[in-house]
C-alpha cells in the first residue's frame, strides 16, 4: 500500500510539473463510467461559470474505489454502487457525513439497432441460448463491476443465469459492454438505461423489472484530503438544479433534494 501511495504522489507531482501555469483551480472527480456524458456536460457548464477546471477519471466504481484507497488524489468520488462507497467509508477515505445518494438508474437489455426483431419478454421462458446463437451476451464483469452485479442479480431472479453464465462476454466496465453490442459483436447486452440513451447504434429490447435487482443508486462523497473551496462548490453544484437538468436529460432519476429546488 505504501508503494501505491508513493506512486500516486509521483503521478500528481509530474502532473503539476508538466501542466502549464494557470489560475484555474482543478477539481479531480473519480466517477463511474456510466456517467461519462452527463458529467462531461456538467463539468463544462460549471467551468464556464467559475474559474475552474473540472477533470474527470472514468472507470468502474470498483477500480476507482481501490485507487482512492491506495492514495489516488481524487477530490470527489461518484459511484454506481453503494457497496464501494461503504468500502471507502470503512477505509476512512471519504469525509464522514458527506455521502449523498445523488441519482438512480434502470437496467436494460439492448441489441444492435439493425436487429429489427430484437424485442424480448424477460422471463424464464426466453430461449436466451438460441437468441445469442454462436455469440455471447455482453455484460460488465459481475465479480467487480456494479452493472455486472445488477445484471447477474436480474438473470438469477428471472431464472436465466444458469443458461447465460457459460455464454457471457464480460467487460471491464459497462461502456465496454455497450461497445460490444454497438459493433455487432454481441447480439444482446445488459447495460444501464442511460448508456442505451446516449448510443445511436443500439435499441432497448427490454427493461429489467426493478424488483429483479438491488436499487441502482449513485452515491457522491468528498474524498478525505485537503478539501478546497472549489471542490465544495462543485460538490454542491452536482446537487443543484442546473446539474439535475443535465442528469435528467441523460435519463437519470435525481434522488437528492437538489440545492436551490423546492
C-alpha positions as CSV (number, residue, x, y, z in Angstrom):
1,X,0.0,0.0,0.0
2,X,2.9,2.4,0.8
3,X,4.3,1.9,-2.8
4,X,0.8,2.6,-4.2
5,X,0.7,5.9,-2.3
6,X,4.2,6.8,-3.4
7,X,3.1,6.1,-7.0
8,X,0.2,8.4,-6.8
9,X,2.2,11.2,-5.2
10,X,4.7,10.9,-8.0
11,X,1.9,11.0,-10.6
12,X,0.5,14.1,-9.0
13,X,3.9,15.8,-8.9
14,X,4.5,15.0,-12.6
15,X,1.0,16.2,-13.4
16,X,1.7,19.5,-11.7
17,X,5.1,20.0,-13.2
18,X,4.0,19.2,-16.8
19,X,0.9,21.4,-16.6
20,X,1.0,25.0,-17.8
21,X,0.8,27.7,-15.2
22,X,-2.9,28.5,-14.8
23,X,-5.0,30.5,-12.4
24,X,-7.8,27.9,-12.8
25,X,-8.4,25.7,-9.8
26,X,-8.6,22.0,-10.7
27,X,-11.0,19.5,-9.1
28,X,-10.4,15.8,-9.8
29,X,-13.6,13.7,-9.9
30,X,-13.5,9.9,-10.0
31,X,-16.8,8.7,-11.4
32,X,-18.4,5.5,-12.7
33,X,-18.1,5.2,-16.5
34,X,-21.9,5.2,-17.0
35,X,-21.9,8.9,-16.0
36,X,-19.4,10.0,-18.7
37,X,-21.7,12.0,-21.0
38,X,-23.7,13.7,-18.2
39,X,-20.7,14.7,-16.1
40,X,-18.7,16.0,-19.1
41,X,-21.5,18.3,-19.9
42,X,-21.9,19.4,-16.3
43,X,-18.2,19.9,-15.9
44,X,-18.1,22.2,-19.0
45,X,-21.1,24.0,-17.7
46,X,-19.6,24.6,-14.3
47,X,-16.2,25.7,-15.8
48,X,-18.0,28.4,-17.8
49,X,-19.4,29.9,-14.6
50,X,-16.3,29.5,-12.4
51,X,-12.5,30.0,-12.6
52,X,-12.1,26.2,-12.5
53,X,-11.0,23.2,-14.4
54,X,-13.1,20.1,-13.6
55,X,-11.2,17.0,-14.5
56,X,-12.7,13.5,-14.6
57,X,-11.4,10.0,-14.4
58,X,-14.0,7.5,-15.6
59,X,-13.8,3.7,-14.9
60,X,-15.6,1.0,-13.0
61,X,-16.7,2.0,-9.5
62,X,-14.6,-0.8,-8.0
63,X,-11.4,0.2,-9.8
64,X,-11.8,3.8,-8.8
65,X,-12.5,3.0,-5.2
66,X,-9.4,0.8,-4.9
67,X,-7.3,3.6,-6.5
68,X,-8.7,6.1,-3.9
69,X,-8.0,3.6,-1.1
70,X,-4.4,3.4,-2.3
71,X,-4.0,7.2,-2.2
72,X,-5.1,8.4,-5.7
73,X,-5.5,12.2,-5.5
74,X,-9.2,12.4,-6.2
75,X,-11.3,15.2,-4.7
76,X,-14.8,13.7,-5.3
77,X,-16.0,10.1,-5.8
78,X,-19.2,9.2,-7.6
79,X,-20.0,5.5,-7.5
80,X,-22.6,3.4,-9.3
81,X,-22.9,1.2,-6.2
82,X,-23.3,1.9,-2.5
83,X,-21.1,-1.1,-1.6
84,X,-18.0,0.6,-3.0
85,X,-18.8,3.8,-1.2
86,X,-19.2,1.8,2.0
87,X,-15.8,0.2,1.2
88,X,-14.1,3.7,1.2
89,X,-16.0,4.8,4.3
90,X,-14.6,1.7,6.0
91,X,-11.1,2.7,4.9
92,X,-11.9,6.3,6.2
93,X,-11.0,7.5,2.7
94,X,-14.1,9.7,2.3
95,X,-15.4,12.6,4.5
96,X,-17.8,11.4,7.2
97,X,-21.4,12.6,6.6
98,X,-20.6,13.9,3.1
99,X,-22.2,10.9,1.3
100,X,-25.5,11.7,-0.6
101,X,-27.4,9.5,-2.9
102,X,-27.5,11.6,-6.0
103,X,-29.1,9.5,-8.7
104,X,-30.7,6.3,-9.7
105,X,-30.9,4.3,-12.9
106,X,-32.5,1.3,-14.7
107,X,-31.1,-1.8,-16.2
108,X,-32.0,-2.7,-19.8
109,X,-31.3,-5.4,-22.4
110,X,-30.0,-3.8,-25.6
111,X,-29.4,-5.1,-29.1
112,X,-27.8,-3.6,-32.3
113,X,-30.2,-1.1,-33.9
114,X,-30.1,-3.1,-37.2
115,X,-31.7,-6.0,-35.4
116,X,-35.4,-5.2,-36.1
117,X,-36.8,-8.3,-34.4
118,X,-35.0,-7.9,-31.1
119,X,-37.9,-7.3,-28.7
120,X,-37.7,-9.7,-25.8
121,X,-40.1,-10.8,-23.0
122,X,-37.8,-11.2,-20.0
123,X,-38.9,-14.3,-18.1
124,X,-37.7,-17.9,-17.6
125,X,-39.2,-19.0,-20.9
126,X,-36.9,-16.8,-23.0
127,X,-34.6,-19.0,-25.0
128,X,-31.5,-17.0,-24.3
129,X,-29.1,-19.5,-25.8
130,X,-31.0,-19.6,-29.1
131,X,-31.2,-15.8,-29.2
132,X,-27.4,-15.5,-28.7
133,X,-26.5,-18.2,-31.2
134,X,-22.8,-18.6,-31.6
135,X,-22.1,-15.3,-30.0
136,X,-22.2,-14.1,-26.3
137,X,-24.3,-11.9,-24.0
138,X,-22.3,-8.7,-23.3
139,X,-22.2,-7.7,-19.6
140,X,-19.8,-5.9,-17.3
141,X,-17.8,-8.2,-15.1
142,X,-20.2,-9.3,-12.3
143,X,-17.4,-10.0,-9.9
144,X,-16.1,-6.5,-9.9
145,X,-18.4,-4.0,-11.7
146,X,-21.8,-2.8,-10.3
147,X,-23.6,-3.1,-13.7
148,X,-22.4,-6.7,-14.0
149,X,-23.6,-7.4,-10.4
150,X,-27.1,-6.0,-11.2
151,X,-27.2,-8.0,-14.4
152,X,-26.4,-11.2,-12.6
153,X,-29.0,-10.5,-9.9
154,X,-31.7,-9.9,-12.6
155,X,-30.8,-13.0,-14.5
156,X,-30.8,-15.1,-11.4
157,X,-34.2,-13.6,-10.3
158,X,-35.7,-14.4,-13.8
159,X,-34.3,-18.0,-13.8
160,X,-31.9,-17.2,-16.7
161,X,-28.5,-17.2,-15.0
162,X,-27.8,-20.9,-15.5
163,X,-28.5,-20.5,-19.2
164,X,-26.4,-17.3,-19.5
165,X,-23.4,-18.0,-17.4
166,X,-21.5,-20.0,-20.0
167,X,-22.4,-17.6,-22.8
168,X,-21.1,-14.3,-21.5
169,X,-18.7,-11.7,-22.8
170,X,-17.5,-9.9,-19.7
171,X,-16.2,-6.4,-19.9
172,X,-14.1,-4.2,-17.6
173,X,-17.0,-1.6,-17.4
174,X,-20.5,-1.1,-18.6
175,X,-19.4,1.2,-21.5
176,X,-17.2,-1.6,-22.8
177,X,-20.1,-4.0,-22.8
178,X,-22.2,-1.4,-24.6
179,X,-19.5,-1.1,-27.3
180,X,-19.6,-4.9,-28.0
181,X,-23.3,-4.5,-28.9
182,X,-22.7,-1.3,-30.9
183,X,-20.1,-3.1,-33.0
184,X,-22.4,-6.0,-33.6
185,X,-20.0,-8.4,-31.8
186,X,-22.8,-9.4,-29.3
187,X,-26.4,-9.7,-30.3
188,X,-27.5,-8.6,-26.8
189,X,-26.0,-6.8,-23.9
190,X,-27.1,-5.7,-20.4
191,X,-26.4,-2.0,-19.6
192,X,-27.9,0.9,-17.9
193,X,-30.8,2.8,-19.4
194,X,-28.6,5.9,-19.6
195,X,-26.0,4.1,-21.7
196,X,-28.6,3.0,-24.2
197,X,-29.9,6.6,-24.4
198,X,-26.6,8.0,-25.5
199,X,-25.9,5.4,-28.2
200,X,-27.2,5.8,-31.8
201,X,-26.3,2.2,-32.5
202,X,-28.4,0.2,-30.1
203,X,-32.0,-0.2,-29.2
204,X,-33.7,-1.3,-26.0
205,X,-35.1,-4.8,-26.4
206,X,-36.5,-5.0,-22.8
207,X,-36.3,-3.3,-19.4
208,X,-35.5,-5.5,-16.4
209,X,-38.1,-5.3,-13.6
210,X,-36.9,-3.0,-10.8
211,X,-37.5,-5.8,-8.2
212,X,-35.2,-8.2,-10.1
213,X,-32.1,-6.4,-8.8
214,X,-30.9,-4.2,-6.0
215,X,-31.7,-0.5,-6.4
216,X,-29.2,1.2,-8.8
217,X,-28.1,4.1,-6.8
218,X,-25.2,6.6,-7.3
219,X,-23.7,8.0,-4.1
220,X,-21.5,11.0,-4.1
221,X,-18.9,11.9,-1.4
222,X,-15.9,14.1,-0.7
223,X,-12.6,12.2,-0.7
224,X,-10.8,12.7,2.6
225,X,-7.9,15.1,1.8
226,X,-7.4,18.9,1.9
227,X,-10.8,19.9,0.5
228,X,-10.7,23.2,-1.4
229,X,-13.5,25.7,-1.6
230,X,-13.8,25.0,-5.4
231,X,-14.3,21.3,-4.6
232,X,-17.0,22.1,-2.1
233,X,-18.7,24.4,-4.6
234,X,-18.7,21.7,-7.3
235,X,-19.9,19.1,-4.8
236,X,-22.9,21.4,-4.1
237,X,-23.4,22.2,-7.8
238,X,-23.8,18.5,-8.5
239,X,-26.8,18.5,-6.1
240,X,-28.2,21.7,-7.6
241,X,-30.9,22.4,-10.2
242,X,-28.6,23.1,-13.2
243,X,-26.8,19.7,-12.8
244,X,-30.2,18.0,-12.1
245,X,-31.4,19.2,-15.5
246,X,-28.5,17.6,-17.3
247,X,-28.8,14.4,-15.4
248,X,-32.5,14.1,-16.3
249,X,-31.7,14.8,-19.9
250,X,-29.5,11.7,-20.0
251,X,-32.1,9.6,-18.4
252,X,-31.0,9.5,-14.7
253,X,-33.6,9.9,-11.9
254,X,-32.4,12.6,-9.5
255,X,-32.7,11.3,-5.9
256,X,-31.4,14.2,-3.8
257,X,-33.4,17.2,-2.8
258,X,-31.3,19.4,-5.1
259,X,-29.9,22.6,-3.6
260,X,-31.9,25.5,-4.9
261,X,-35.0,23.4,-5.7
262,X,-38.2,23.3,-3.7
